[in-house]
Amino acid sequence: MDMSIAAMSVGMHQAELWQNIGIEVLKKAMDADTEMIEEALDIGSLDPALGNNVDISV
């Protein structure tokens, strides 16, 4: 019986390790996506007057 408890403990710790690894990988992916979006938007480089006037002449 002690062997099965030990095996179960090892299995639970391995599952926890893989879960933590998965979480860290997802965090890295989210950080990369956020950085890519911020670079694509680059809000600081936009002209603040952009879009204030619309030319509707035909």
mmCIF file of the N, C-alpha and C atoms, coordinates in Angstrom:
data_MODEL
# 
_entry.id   MODEL 
# 
loop_
_atom_site.group_PDB 
_atom_site.id 
_atom_site.type_symbol 
_atom_site.label_atom_id 
_atom_site.label_alt_id 
_atom_site.label_comp_id 
_atom_site.label_asym_id 
_atom_site.label_entity_id 
_atom_site.label_seq_id 
_atom_site.pdbx_PDB_ins_code 
_atom_site.Cartn_x 
_atom_site.Cartn_y 
_atom_site.Cartn_z 
_atom_site.occupancy 
_atom_site.B_iso_or_equiv 
_atom_site.pdbx_formal_charge 
_atom_site.auth_seq_id 
_atom_site.auth_comp_id 
_atom_site.auth_asym_id 
_atom_site.auth_atom_id 
_atom_site.pdbx_PDB_model_num 
ATOM 1   N N  . MET A 1 1  ? 0.819   -1.189 0.000   1.00 0.00 ? 1  MET A N  1 
ATOM 2   C CA . MET A 1 1  ? 0.000   0.000  0.000   1.00 0.00 ? 1  MET A CA 1 
ATOM 3   C C  . MET A 1 1  ? 0.869   1.262  0.000   1.00 0.00 ? 1  MET A C  1 
ATOM 4   N N  . ASP A 1 2  ? 1.986   1.225  0.706   1.00 0.00 ? 2  ASP A N  1 
ATOM 5   C CA . ASP A 1 2  ? 2.881   2.380  0.727   1.00 0.00 ? 2  ASP A CA 1 
ATOM 6   C C  . ASP A 1 2  ? 3.380   2.721  -0.671  1.00 0.00 ? 2  ASP A C  1 
ATOM 7   N N  . MET A 1 3  ? 3.600   1.715  -1.498  1.00 0.00 ? 3  MET A N  1 
ATOM 8   C CA . MET A 1 3  ? 4.106   1.933  -2.849  1.00 0.00 ? 3  MET A CA 1 
ATOM 9   C C  . MET A 1 3  ? 3.097   2.718  -3.680  1.00 0.00 ? 3  MET A C  1 
ATOM 10  N N  . SER A 1 4  ? 1.810   2.400  -3.550  1.00 0.00 ? 4  SER A N  1 
ATOM 11  C CA . SER A 1 4  ? 0.803   3.085  -4.361  1.00 0.00 ? 4  SER A CA 1 
ATOM 12  C C  . SER A 1 4  ? 0.629   4.533  -3.893  1.00 0.00 ? 4  SER A C  1 
ATOM 13  N N  . ILE A 1 5  ? 0.778   4.785  -2.617  1.00 0.00 ? 5  ILE A N  1 
ATOM 14  C CA . ILE A 1 5  ? 0.687   6.147  -2.104  1.00 0.00 ? 5  ILE A CA 1 
ATOM 15  C C  . ILE A 1 5  ? 1.869   6.967  -2.605  1.00 0.00 ? 5  ILE A C  1 
ATOM 16  N N  . ALA A 1 6  ? 3.045   6.374  -2.602  1.00 0.00 ? 6  ALA A N  1 
ATOM 17  C CA . ALA A 1 6  ? 4.230   7.062  -3.104  1.00 0.00 ? 6  ALA A CA 1 
ATOM 18  C C  . ALA A 1 6  ? 4.090   7.342  -4.596  1.00 0.00 ? 6  ALA A C  1 
ATOM 19  N N  . ALA A 1 7  ? 3.609   6.364  -5.338  1.00 0.00 ? 7  ALA A N  1 
ATOM 20  C CA . ALA A 1 7  ? 3.425   6.548  -6.780  1.00 0.00 ? 7  ALA A CA 1 
ATOM 21  C C  . ALA A 1 7  ? 2.395   7.636  -7.050  1.00 0.00 ? 7  ALA A C  1 
ATOM 22  N N  . MET A 1 8  ? 1.339   7.662  -6.274  1.00 0.00 ? 8  MET A N  1 
ATOM 23  C CA . MET A 1 8  ? 0.310   8.680  -6.436  1.00 0.00 ? 8  MET A CA 1 
ATOM 24  C C  . MET A 1 8  ? 0.881   10.065 -6.130  1.00 0.00 ? 8  MET A C  1 
ATOM 25  N N  . SER A 1 9  ? 1.707   10.160 -5.105  1.00 0.00 ? 9  SER A N  1 
ATOM 26  C CA . SER A 1 9  ? 2.333   11.427 -4.748  1.00 0.00 ? 9  SER A CA 1 
ATOM 27  C C  . SER A 1 9  ? 3.240   11.929 -5.871  1.00 0.00 ? 9  SER A C  1 
ATOM 28  N N  . VAL A 1 10 ? 4.035   11.029 -6.434  1.00 0.00 ? 10 VAL A N  1 
ATOM 29  C CA . VAL A 1 10 ? 4.922   11.398 -7.538  1.00 0.00 ? 10 VAL A CA 1 
ATOM 30  C C  . VAL A 1 10 ? 4.092   11.852 -8.734  1.00 0.00 ? 10 VAL A C  1 
ATOM 31  N N  . GLY A 1 11 ? 3.035   11.121 -9.045  1.00 0.00 ? 11 GLY A N  1 
ATOM 32  C CA . GLY A 1 11 ? 2.162   11.480 -10.161 1.00 0.00 ? 11 GLY A CA 1 
ATOM 33  C C  . GLY A 1 11 ? 1.513   12.834 -9.970  1.00 0.00 ? 11 GLY A C  1 
ATOM 34  N N  . MET A 1 12 ? 1.083   13.129 -8.749  1.00 0.00 ? 12 MET A N  1 
ATOM 35  C CA . MET A 1 12 ? 0.457   14.421 -8.468  1.00 0.00 ? 12 MET A CA 1 
ATOM 36  C C  . MET A 1 12 ? 1.465   15.556 -8.622  1.00 0.00 ? 12 MET A C  1 
ATOM 37  N N  . HIS A 1 13 ? 2.693   15.345 -8.172  1.00 0.00 ? 13 HIS A N  1 
ATOM 38  C CA . HIS A 1 13 ? 3.717   16.376 -8.295  1.00 0.00 ? 13 HIS A CA 1 
ATOM 39  C C  . HIS A 1 13 ? 4.112   16.598 -9.761  1.00 0.00 ? 13 HIS A C  1 
ATOM 40  N N  . GLN A 1 14 ? 4.154   15.515 -10.532 1.00 0.00 ? 14 GLN A N  1 
ATOM 41  C CA . GLN A 1 14 ? 4.446   15.666 -11.957 1.00 0.00 ? 14 GLN A CA 1 
ATOM 42  C C  . GLN A 1 14 ? 3.334   16.444 -12.661 1.00 0.00 ? 14 GLN A C  1 
ATOM 43  N N  . ALA A 1 15 ? 2.087   16.153 -12.320 1.00 0.00 ? 15 ALA A N  1 
ATOM 44  C CA . ALA A 1 15 ? 0.957   16.867 -12.915 1.00 0.00 ? 15 ALA A CA 1 
ATOM 45  C C  . ALA A 1 15 ? 1.009   18.348 -12.553 1.00 0.00 ? 15 ALA A C  1 
ATOM 46  N N  . GLU A 1 16 ? 1.352   18.646 -11.312 1.00 0.00 ? 16 GLU A N  1 
ATOM 47  C CA . GLU A 1 16 ? 1.469   20.037 -10.870 1.00 0.00 ? 16 GLU A CA 1 
ATOM 48  C C  . GLU A 1 16 ? 2.598   20.746 -11.623 1.00 0.00 ? 16 GLU A C  1 
ATOM 49  N N  . LEU A 1 17 ? 3.716   20.055 -11.811 1.00 0.00 ? 17 LEU A N  1 
ATOM 50  C CA . LEU A 1 17 ? 4.839   20.628 -12.548 1.00 0.00 ? 17 LEU A CA 1 
ATOM 51  C C  . LEU A 1 17 ? 4.431   20.968 -13.974 1.00 0.00 ? 17 LEU A C  1 
ATOM 52  N N  . TRP A 1 18 ? 3.777   20.032 -14.668 1.00 0.00 ? 18 TRP A N  1 
ATOM 53  C CA . TRP A 1 18 ? 3.360   20.272 -16.054 1.00 0.00 ? 18 TRP A CA 1 
ATOM 54  C C  . TRP A 1 18 ? 2.325   21.397 -16.135 1.00 0.00 ? 18 TRP A C  1 
ATOM 55  N N  . GLN A 1 19 ? 1.466   21.473 -15.139 1.00 0.00 ? 19 GLN A N  1 
ATOM 56  C CA . GLN A 1 19 ? 0.481   22.557 -15.111 1.00 0.00 ? 19 GLN A CA 1 
ATOM 57  C C  . GLN A 1 19 ? 1.200   23.907 -14.965 1.00 0.00 ? 19 GLN A C  1 
ATOM 58  N N  . ASN A 1 20 ? 2.168   23.985 -14.077 1.00 0.00 ? 20 ASN A N  1 
ATOM 59  C CA . ASN A 1 20 ? 2.927   25.223 -13.883 1.00 0.00 ? 20 ASN A CA 1 
ATOM 60  C C  . ASN A 1 20 ? 3.714   25.602 -15.135 1.00 0.00 ? 20 ASN A C  1 
ATOM 61  N N  . ILE A 1 21 ? 4.274   24.613 -15.808 1.00 0.00 ? 21 ILE A N  1 
ATOM 62  C CA . ILE A 1 21 ? 4.991   24.879 -17.058 1.00 0.00 ? 21 ILE A CA 1 
ATOM 63  C C  . ILE A 1 21 ? 4.025   25.435 -18.102 1.00 0.00 ? 21 ILE A C  1 
ATOM 64  N N  . GLY A 1 22 ? 2.850   24.842 -18.217 1.00 0.00 ? 22 GLY A N  1 
ATOM 65  C CA . GLY A 1 22 ? 1.847   25.308 -19.162 1.00 0.00 ? 22 GLY A CA 1 
ATOM 66  C C  . GLY A 1 22 ? 1.417   26.731 -18.882 1.00 0.00 ? 22 GLY A C  1 
ATOM 67  N N  . ILE A 1 23 ? 1.247   27.063 -17.624 1.00 0.00 ? 23 ILE A N  1 
ATOM 68  C CA . ILE A 1 23 ? 0.853   28.424 -17.240 1.00 0.00 ? 23 ILE A CA 1 
ATOM 69  C C  . ILE A 1 23 ? 1.944   29.416 -17.635 1.00 0.00 ? 23 ILE A C  1 
ATOM 70  N N  . GLU A 1 24 ? 3.190   29.082 -17.381 1.00 0.00 ? 24 GLU A N  1 
ATOM 71  C CA . GLU A 1 24 ? 4.299   29.978 -17.724 1.00 0.00 ? 24 GLU A CA 1 
ATOM 72  C C  . GLU A 1 24 ? 4.408   30.174 -19.239 1.00 0.00 ? 24 GLU A C  1 
ATOM 73  N N  . VAL A 1 25 ? 4.201   29.105 -20.005 1.00 0.00 ? 25 VAL A N  1 
ATOM 74  C CA . VAL A 1 25 ? 4.243   29.222 -21.465 1.00 0.00 ? 25 VAL A CA 1 
ATOM 75  C C  . VAL A 1 25 ? 3.123   30.146 -21.948 1.00 0.00 ? 25 VAL A C  1 
ATOM 76  N N  . LEU A 1 26 ? 1.921   29.993 -21.392 1.00 0.00 ? 26 LEU A N  1 
ATOM 77  C CA . LEU A 1 26 ? 0.815   30.859 -21.773 1.00 0.00 ? 26 LEU A CA 1 
ATOM 78  C C  . LEU A 1 26 ? 1.086   32.316 -21.404 1.00 0.00 ? 26 LEU A C  1 
ATOM 79  N N  . LYS A 1 27 ? 1.685   32.545 -20.238 1.00 0.00 ? 27 LYS A N  1 
ATOM 80  C CA . LYS A 1 27 ? 2.035   33.914 -19.843 1.00 0.00 ? 27 LYS A CA 1 
ATOM 81  C C  . LYS A 1 27 ? 2.997   34.542 -20.838 1.00 0.00 ? 27 LYS A C  1 
ATOM 82  N N  . LYS A 1 28 ? 4.004   33.765 -21.257 1.00 0.00 ? 28 LYS A N  1 
ATOM 83  C CA . LYS A 1 28 ? 4.977   34.274 -22.235 1.00 0.00 ? 28 LYS A CA 1 
ATOM 84  C C  . LYS A 1 28 ? 4.275   34.604 -23.554 1.00 0.00 ? 28 LYS A C  1 
ATOM 85  N N  . ALA A 1 29 ? 3.372   33.738 -23.986 1.00 0.00 ? 29 ALA A N  1 
ATOM 86  C CA . ALA A 1 29 ? 2.652   33.973 -25.242 1.00 0.00 ? 29 ALA A CA 1 
ATOM 87  C C  . ALA A 1 29 ? 1.780   35.219 -25.131 1.00 0.00 ? 29 ALA A C  1 
ATOM 88  N N  . MET A 1 30 ? 1.120   35.400 -24.000 1.00 0.00 ? 30 MET A N  1 
ATOM 89  C CA . MET A 1 30 ? 0.279   36.581 -23.801 1.00 0.00 ? 30 MET A CA 1 
ATOM 90  C C  . MET A 1 30 ? 1.119   37.853 -23.787 1.00 0.00 ? 30 MET A C  1 
ATOM 91  N N  . ASP A 1 31 ? 2.287   37.806 -23.133 1.00 0.00 ? 31 ASP A N  1 
ATOM 92  C CA . ASP A 1 31 ? 3.181   38.965 -23.115 1.00 0.00 ? 31 ASP A CA 1 
ATOM 93  C C  . ASP A 1 31 ? 3.651   39.310 -24.525 1.00 0.00 ? 31 ASP A C  1 
ATOM 94  N N  . ALA A 1 32 ? 3.986   38.291 -25.305 1.00 0.00 ? 32 ALA A N  1 
ATOM 95  C CA . ALA A 1 32 ? 4.441   38.520 -26.673 1.00 0.00 ? 32 ALA A CA 1 
ATOM 96  C C  . ALA A 1 32 ? 3.319   39.122 -27.512 1.00 0.00 ? 32 ALA A C  1 
ATOM 97  N N  . ASP A 1 33 ? 2.083   38.612 -27.343 1.00 0.00 ? 33 ASP A N  1 
ATOM 98  C CA . ASP A 1 33 ? 0.945   39.152 -28.079 1.00 0.00 ? 33 ASP A CA 1 
ATOM 99  C C  . ASP A 1 33 ? 0.688   40.596 -27.698 1.00 0.00 ? 33 ASP A C  1 
ATOM 100 N N  . THR A 1 34 ? 0.753   40.893 -26.411 1.00 0.00 ? 34 THR A N  1 
ATOM 101 C CA . THR A 1 34 ? 0.521   42.258 -25.940 1.00 0.00 ? 34 THR A CA 1 
ATOM 102 C C  . THR A 1 34 ? 1.567   43.199 -26.522 1.00 0.00 ? 34 THR A C  1 
ATOM 103 N N  . GLU A 1 35 ? 2.818   42.766 -26.516 1.00 0.00 ? 35 GLU A N  1 
ATOM 104 C CA . GLU A 1 35 ? 3.899   43.586 -27.067 1.00 0.00 ? 35 GLU A CA 1 
ATOM 105 C C  . GLU A 1 35 ? 3.687   43.823 -28.564 1.00 0.00 ? 35 GLU A C  1 
ATOM 106 N N  . MET A 1 36 ? 3.287   42.780 -29.270 1.00 0.00 ? 36 MET A N  1 
ATOM 107 C CA . MET A 1 36 ? 3.064   42.907 -30.709 1.00 0.00 ? 36 MET A CA 1 
ATOM 108 C C  . MET A 1 36 ? 1.906   43.868 -31.000 1.00 0.00 ? 36 MET A C  1 
ATOM 109 N N  . ILE A 1 37 ? 0.852   43.803 -30.231 1.00 0.00 ? 37 ILE A N  1 
ATOM 110 C CA . ILE A 1 37 ? -0.296  44.702 -30.408 1.00 0.00 ? 37 ILE A CA 1 
ATOM 111 C C  . ILE A 1 37 ? 0.118   46.141 -30.126 1.00 0.00 ? 37 ILE A C  1 
ATOM 112 N N  . GLU A 1 38 ? 0.871   46.335 -29.041 1.00 0.00 ? 38 GLU A N  1 
ATOM 113 C CA . GLU A 1 38 ? 1.325   47.688 -28.708 1.00 0.00 ? 38 GLU A CA 1 
ATOM 114 C C  . GLU A 1 38 ? 2.216   48.262 -29.810 1.00 0.00 ? 38 GLU A C  1 
ATOM 115 N N  . GLU A 1 39 ? 3.081   47.445 -30.381 1.00 0.00 ? 39 GLU A N  1 
ATOM 116 C CA . GLU A 1 39 ? 3.932   47.902 -31.472 1.00 0.00 ? 39 GLU A CA 1 
ATOM 117 C C  . GLU A 1 39 ? 3.098   48.228 -32.707 1.00 0.00 ? 39 GLU A C  1 
ATOM 118 N N  . ALA A 1 40 ? 2.076   47.415 -32.979 1.00 0.00 ? 40 ALA A N  1 
ATOM 119 C CA . ALA A 1 40 ? 1.227   47.641 -34.151 1.00 0.00 ? 40 ALA A CA 1 
ATOM 120 C C  . ALA A 1 40 ? 0.429   48.934 -33.995 1.00 0.00 ? 40 ALA A C  1 
ATOM 121 N N  . LEU A 1 41 ? -0.042  49.195 -32.789 1.00 0.00 ? 41 LEU A N  1 
ATOM 122 C CA . LEU A 1 41 ? -0.839  50.400 -32.552 1.00 0.00 ? 41 LEU A CA 1 
ATOM 123 C C  . LEU A 1 41 ? 0.039   51.637 -32.473 1.00 0.00 ? 41 LEU A C  1 
ATOM 124 N N  . ASP A 1 42 ? 1.171   51.517 -31.792 1.00 0.00 ? 42 ASP A N  1 
ATOM 125 C CA . ASP A 1 42 ? 2.121   52.605 -31.597 1.00 0.00 ? 42 ASP A CA 1 
ATOM 126 C C  . ASP A 1 42 ? 1.404   53.955 -31.465 1.00 0.00 ? 42 ASP A C  1 
ATOM 127 N N  . ILE A 1 43 ? 0.580   54.046 -30.450 1.00 0.00 ? 43 ILE A N  1 
ATOM 128 C CA . ILE A 1 43 ? -0.289  55.205 -30.215 1.00 0.00 ? 43 ILE A CA 1 
ATOM 129 C C  . ILE A 1 43 ? 0.496   56.517 -30.208 1.00 0.00 ? 43 ILE A C  1 
ATOM 130 N N  . GLY A 1 44 ? 1.689   56.535 -29.697 1.00 0.00 ? 44 GLY A N  1 
ATOM 131 C CA . GLY A 1 44 ? 2.465   57.762 -29.586 1.00 0.00 ? 44 GLY A CA 1 
ATOM 132 C C  . GLY A 1 44 ? 2.824   58.387 -30.925 1.00 0.00 ? 44 GLY A C  1 
ATOM 133 N N  . SER A 1 45 ? 2.834   57.608 -32.002 1.00 0.00 ? 45 SER A N  1 
ATOM 134 C CA . SER A 1 45 ? 3.252   58.141 -33.290 1.00 0.00 ? 45 SER A CA 1 
ATOM 135 C C  . SER A 1 45 ? 2.087   58.684 -34.116 1.00 0.00 ? 45 SER A C  1 
ATOM 136 N N  . LEU A 1 46 ? 0.858   58.547 -33.643 1.00 0.00 ? 46 LEU A N  1 
ATOM 137 C CA . LEU A 1 46 ? -0.286  59.036 -34.400 1.00 0.00 ? 46 LEU A CA 1 
ATOM 138 C C  . LEU A 1 46 ? -0.421  60.552 -34.282 1.00 0.00 ? 46 LEU A C  1 
ATOM 139 N N  . ASP A 1 47 ? -0.870  61.179 -35.367 1.00 0.00 ? 47 ASP A N  1 
ATOM 140 C CA . ASP A 1 47 ? -1.129  62.611 -35.385 1.00 0.00 ? 47 ASP A CA 1 
ATOM 141 C C  . ASP A 1 47 ? -2.409  62.873 -34.586 1.00 0.00 ? 47 ASP A C  1 
ATOM 142 N N  . PRO A 1 48 ? -2.362  63.711 -33.535 1.00 0.00 ? 48 PRO A N  1 
ATOM 143 C CA . PRO A 1 48 ? -3.552  63.934 -32.719 1.00 0.00 ? 48 PRO A CA 1 
ATOM 144 C C  . PRO A 1 48 ? -4.696  64.597 -33.489 1.00 0.00 ? 48 PRO A C  1 
ATOM 145 N N  . ALA A 1 49 ? -4.399  65.259 -34.606 1.00 0.00 ? 49 ALA A N  1 
ATOM 146 C CA . ALA A 1 49 ? -5.437  65.925 -35.390 1.00 0.00 ? 49 ALA A CA 1 
ATOM 147 C C  . ALA A 1 49 ? -6.052  64.986 -36.428 1.00 0.00 ? 49 ALA A C  1 
ATOM 148 N N  . LEU A 1 50 ? -5.494  63.796 -36.560 1.00 0.00 ? 50 LEU A N  1 
ATOM 149 C CA . LEU A 1 50 ? -5.957  62.839 -37.559 1.00 0.00 ? 50 LEU A CA 1 
ATOM 150 C C  . LEU A 1 50 ? -7.422  62.476 -37.319 1.00 0.00 ? 50 LEU A C  1 
ATOM 151 N N  . GLY A 1 51 ? -8.233  62.645 -38.340 1.00 0.00 ? 51 GLY A N  1 
ATOM 152 C CA . GLY A 1 51 ? -9.645  62.262 -38.241 1.00 0.00 ? 51 GLY A CA 1 
ATOM 153 C C  . GLY A 1 51 ? -10.557 63.373 -37.773 1.00 0.00 ? 51 GLY A C  1 
ATOM 154 N N  . ASN A 1 52 ? -10.011 64.556 -37.495 1.00 0.00 ? 52 ASN A N  1 
ATOM 155 C CA . ASN A 1 52 ? -10.848 65.675 -37.017 1.00 0.00 ? 52 ASN A CA 1 
ATOM 156 C C  . ASN A 1 52 ? -11.669 66.279 -38.144 1.00 0.00 ? 52 ASN A C  1 
ATOM 157 N N  . ASN A 1 53 ? -11.192 66.212 -39.381 1.00 0.00 ? 53 ASN A N  1 
ATOM 158 C CA . ASN A 1 53 ? -11.893 66.792 -40.526 1.00 0.00 ? 53 ASN A CA 1 
ATOM 159 C C  . ASN A 1 53 ? -12.219 65.731 -41.552 1.00 0.00 ? 53 ASN A C  1 
ATOM 160 N N  . VAL A 1 54 ? -13.394 65.870 -42.174 1.00 0.00 ? 54 VAL A N  1 
ATOM 161 C CA . VAL A 1 54 ? -13.796 64.939 -43.207 1.00 0.00 ? 54 VAL A CA 1 
ATOM 162 C C  . VAL A 1 54 ? -14.173 65.751 -44.455 1.00 0.00 ? 54 VAL A C  1 
ATOM 163 N N  . ASP A 1 55 ? -13.581 65.417 -45.578 1.00 0.00 ? 55 ASP A N  1 
ATOM 164 C CA . ASP A 1 55 ? -13.878 66.095 -46.848 1.00 0.00 ? 55 ASP A CA 1 
ATOM 165 C C  . ASP A 1 55 ? -15.003 65.337 -47.533 1.00 0.00 ? 55 ASP A C  1 
ATOM 166 N N  . ILE A 1 56 ? -16.177 65.954 -47.623 1.00 0.00 ? 56 ILE A N  1 
ATOM 167 C CA . ILE A 1 56 ? -17.330 65.266 -48.221 1.00 0.00 ? 56 ILE A CA 1 
ATOM 168 C C  . ILE A 1 56 ? -17.724 65.870 -49.573 1.00 0.00 ? 56 ILE A C  1 
ATOM 169 N N  . SER A 1 57 ? -16.866 66.683 -50.174 1.00 0.00 ? 57 SER A N  1 
ATOM 170 C CA . SER A 1 57 ? -17.196 67.274 -51.468 1.00 0.00 ? 57 SER A CA 1 
ATOM 171 C C  . SER A 1 57 ? -17.152 66.198 -52.559 1.00 0.00 ? 57 SER A C  1 
ATOM 172 N N  . VAL A 1 58 ? -17.994 66.375 -53.557 1.00 0.00 ? 58 VAL A N  1 
ATOM 173 C CA . VAL A 1 58 ? -18.070 65.395 -54.636 1.00 0.00 ? 58 VAL A CA 1 
ATOM 174 C C  . VAL A 1 58 ? -17.588 65.942 -55.934 1.00 0.00 ? 58 VAL A C  1 
# 
